């Protein structure tokens, strides 16, 4: 029988389901009339005063109404905002290490493949904001974070952070330096007491020590930060204090296995501070009811927070079972879920206290919930940080999501609502390894990118202008033979050109973004999922704002689709504009390319019909600037790219021959004059080629 541990601020739900006892401390109040009750403390509110740092808790007089008090403070000129102090709840449902064989979920996510690259680092710290961690547990003790700025038990705040003797973390519930679970709270539950220790074990239980289990990042450190009480409940202000503490003390990753139903601006601002500080925040998606809740309809927090500019500041994790199907209890949605991970029948570390009945063992199993799915992802983020500490939050998120296993076909009812896929640690770590600066494949601007148009593995090859080969990688599954569209541009503003690909016919409208060394870092669907006509891609700063846009166009269309539509996306995959580039009545595919042919701040756009013929180059206002035929035979299909090969800040035009003409590459200047040509593959290859220029 599964134990429910939903510490996403849901441990109390364990009580409801396991014991039939409803526990509701008198200080909690519930807004009625909604399926998801909004819970907040009934005698206090949170106020942010203008020109003052931090959030202030206001204790109300007996009988004062929370909503009336909020309205009163919001009407004051010196108040930025006032809001309830919402309740959050935990979310668990009920190698040579002895119990490693019971950790089926580690094989499912290919953790051994990840360990071939890294098993973590003592320099990487994961903060577990939860009900407390048993820091004396024999499978955790050596991996508990130590605050080197404090001298133990001297009664002095040595590091001057207002927390005296916070050697191993802090208890923000009791207000002391003991971050262990608190058995003195009379209302404690077994699930509540154990929750934080279970989470810590999934992340970083010591591996290869002939004891118990192994955590995902078993050489990384755990920072225990107690923000939930021993029944699995907490409030917004306490969680904010815990987040700010973890960030200030240098946590690399924060795990939040709890949820609440009220939007708190105070909590949002705290999470935004963590995001801007480069901390990866991972949160459970939550468990509601028999079949979960669609968070597109009714969002929960903190998992559904987005930054002011649309940044994904919290990484949401849904739970799946051993068959990669949505766990019955797990919530879901298209907006709040980034990735899925196993979340049923877990074995992990638990709190040990032989003086209490039921706490005589160091380990137990049967734990289920999105609470235990989230720490698998937190552990993975720690592994990535260990191998390349310089990676940012979005880069780590993209590595995890892009390299996940697509499970939509196993979840037809929840297609697109379980994130990008199910966590694959092995593949993620292989991709992370390629981001290390000491990569054996140093690339540079002016390199030529080549990919097959069809009838060949989706292999991207990189050449220098003198035709010398540099390296190659696969953009899609090696079994896919539909061809790959390719281009390059600096879409994230770091000064290096990213590689952008589109899947050919039969592969779906999937656009992917890679680093120069082949590491996948992003992607989106350019057209509806049912579209199988293939996607051409191009990129450049077409509007002169200093950031490159991604342009897409269909390789082919069905007559029922009417005219072919070209689209412009920003760096995040958001649609900016769409248009029909050819005369009305043309039904067919479009080749596109973007580059600066005249040296001004606006990139030119080049188009051709996939049936072959001429290349037409247009300026910002679609004024025709150049028109020429790259091959003598007007029926020869053409694929092309624009890019600066010689560093003069003016793009050349690189053309690849289509099907039936051999793998010839031609290089033209901005006037349409041929500069060079060579064969990219064996001359017998007739499948057509696509080209791009690394910028």
Helices and strands as residue ranges (DSSP letters): E 3-5, H 11-18, E 28-31, E 38-49, E 56-59, H 66-74, E 79-90, E 92-93, G 100-102, H 104-108, H 111-115, E 125-130, G 141-143, E 169-171, H 190-204, E 221-226, E 233-235, H 236-248, E 253-256, E 258-259, H 265-276, E 280-284, E 315-320, E 339-342, E 346-349, E 363-368, H 370-387, H 393-402, G 408-410, G 412-414, H 425-433, E 448-452, E 459-463, E 469-474, E 484-489, E 498-503, E 510-514, E 520-525, E 535-540, E 549-554, G 559-561, E 566-569, E 575-579, E 590-595, E 604-609, E 615-618, E 624-628, E 638-643, E 652-657, E 664-668, E 674-679, E 689-693
